[in-house]
Amino acid sequence: MPPIANLILYCRAGFENECAAEIADVAAALGVPGYCKAKPSAGYVLYVPHDPVHAADLRNIGVDQLVFARQVVLGVEFLNQLPVTDRLQAVLPAIQRLGREFGDLRLETADTNEAKELSVFCRKFAAPLRQALQKGGVAVGTAGTPNLHLFFLSSTAVHLGWSIPDRASPWLMGIPRLKFPTGAPSRSTLKLEEAFLTFLSERERADKLKPGMSAVDLGAAPGGWTWQLVKRGLRVAAVDNGPMAEALMASGLVEHCRIDGFRYRPAQPVDWLVCDIVEQPSRIAALMGRWLAEGQCRNAIFNLKLPMKRRYEEVRRCGEIIEAAVAGGPLAGRVRFKQLYHDREEVTGYVGA
Ligand SMILES: C[S@@+](CC[C@H](N)C(=O)[O-])C[C@H]1O[C@@H](n2cnc3c(N)ncnc32)[C@H](O)[C@@H]1O
């Protein structure tokens, strides 16, 4: 493989600064200091190591350990001014230099409005590229091999790179394409579904979300998150002064508690605490910390609505609040955050044994 030139991080447009600050910290801690190239609202960040000798260590960075990056791609070459009449001729040799066997082929763009047209181009380019790869002796679909990424900035400029399946997002552009489920009371439902997919493995989902288990949903109305839990057969105490969707109440699995989520306490410890209350992040973090530290829930998923400024710092501060609460216990060091695709100016947190 040719040497790694940079790390390409895909993120939500508008969160480039947060993504850059975070990767600079993580890479420096790993002994790969460098600098970021990030344009406002571009939807991606490039991290360039100061010393190419250490660039190989960037392979150790997994997307799971980052809050603001949806995908991490090890960039090897930037191809600019591709000939419009024959892009394949320019792209194919560069891919052949990169490797001969790949798990998957991903033609991607940043997740921005401007790039929407470009994704149409990517879809059209995929079939001829696959054919050319096959003819050119590059196999795609070999399990256990790196994924090949072509991250297009325009139809004539592309970053070529690869990712390690274990350390990267399994989804194209790092975005899970979830369908809005019929019958769910609100679009927020997709946040919790994505959180389950992001933070829990298939095995964990089967083990930790079983019929008969118990949950509390703070800030539940109209019930999108409760709906995800009920769908899996959990009994839910839905805490909110607002009205819950009637169909959900008819399931018989939901108890609607019209009280303040900051005062509610369960009679017995529950398997899950979920919380989507719109409040200051540090207040939510303190609330989650208290439930977890007192053993009132075994797992928690919660949303933090971020302020306009110093958002990365705020997430770190909230992490510290929860870590301080659970210090010395089995949940110490197990606080994770991710800005999910279905999150907006928010991040989602998960703590679980
Ligand atoms: C973003 S909505 C929740 C949406 C819900 N997760 C869904 O999927 O349908 C926030 C909810 O928090 C509730 N809320 C705000 N402050 C609260 C508090 N202190 N205690 C309980 N609920 C609260 C609001 O009434 C509102 O229904």
The ligand as an SDF file (V2000), in Angstrom:
LIG
                    3D

 27 29  0  0  0  0  0  0  0  0999 V2000
  -37.5920   16.6850   21.8500 C   0  0  0  0  0  0  0  0  0  0  0  0
  -39.0580   16.3480   22.7160 S   0  0  0  0  0  0  0  0  0  0  0  0
  -38.9980   14.6450   22.9380 C   0  0  0  0  0  0  0  0  0  0  0  0
  -39.3860   13.8520   21.7300 C   0  0  0  0  0  0  0  0  0  0  0  0
  -39.4930   12.3760   22.0200 C   0  0  0  0  0  0  0  0  0  0  0  0
  -38.1910   11.7950   22.3650 N   0  0  0  0  0  0  0  0  0  0  0  0
  -40.0360   11.6260   20.8400 C   0  0  0  0  0  0  0  0  0  0  0  0
  -39.3230   10.8020   20.2820 O   0  0  0  0  0  0  0  0  0  0  0  0
  -41.2010   11.8120   20.5010 O   0  0  0  0  0  0  0  0  0  0  0  0
  -38.7050   16.9370   24.2910 C   0  0  0  0  0  0  0  0  0  0  0  0
  -39.7700   16.6580   25.3170 C   0  0  0  0  0  0  0  0  0  0  0  0
  -39.2280   16.9450   26.5950 O   0  0  0  0  0  0  0  0  0  0  0  0
  -40.2940   17.3570   27.4330 C   0  0  0  0  0  0  0  0  0  0  0  0
  -39.7220   18.0320   28.5990 N   0  0  0  0  0  0  0  0  0  0  0  0
  -39.0910   19.2130   28.6950 C   0  0  0  0  0  0  0  0  0  0  0  0
  -38.6850   19.4260   29.9580 N   0  0  0  0  0  0  0  0  0  0  0  0
  -39.0590   18.3240   30.6750 C   0  0  0  0  0  0  0  0  0  0  0  0
  -38.9060   17.9250   32.0230 C   0  0  0  0  0  0  0  0  0  0  0  0
  -38.2960   18.7050   32.9170 N   0  0  0  0  0  0  0  0  0  0  0  0
  -39.4210   16.7420   32.4050 N   0  0  0  0  0  0  0  0  0  0  0  0
  -40.0320   15.9390   31.5150 C   0  0  0  0  0  0  0  0  0  0  0  0
  -40.1920   16.2580   30.2190 N   0  0  0  0  0  0  0  0  0  0  0  0
  -39.7170   17.4250   29.8090 C   0  0  0  0  0  0  0  0  0  0  0  0
  -41.1390   18.2490   26.5260 C   0  0  0  0  0  0  0  0  0  0  0  0
  -42.4730   18.3000   27.0040 O   0  0  0  0  0  0  0  0  0  0  0  0
  -41.0320   17.5120   25.1850 C   0  0  0  0  0  0  0  0  0  0  0  0
  -42.1470   16.6840   24.9890 O   0  0  0  0  0  0  0  0  0  0  0  0
  1  2  1  0
  2  3  1  0
  2 10  1  0
  3  4  1  0
  4  5  1  0
  5  6  1  0
  5  7  1  0
  7  8  2  0
  7  9  1  0
 10 11  1  0
 11 12  1  0
 11 26  1  0
 12 13  1  0
 13 14  1  0
 13 24  1  0
 14 15  1  0
 14 23  1  0
 15 16  2  0
 16 17  1  0
 17 18  1  0
 17 23  2  0
 18 19  1  0
 18 20  2  0
 20 21  1  0
 21 22  2  0
 22 23  1  0
 24 25  1  0
 24 26  1  0
 26 27  1  0
M  CHG  2   2   1   9  -1
M  END
$$$$
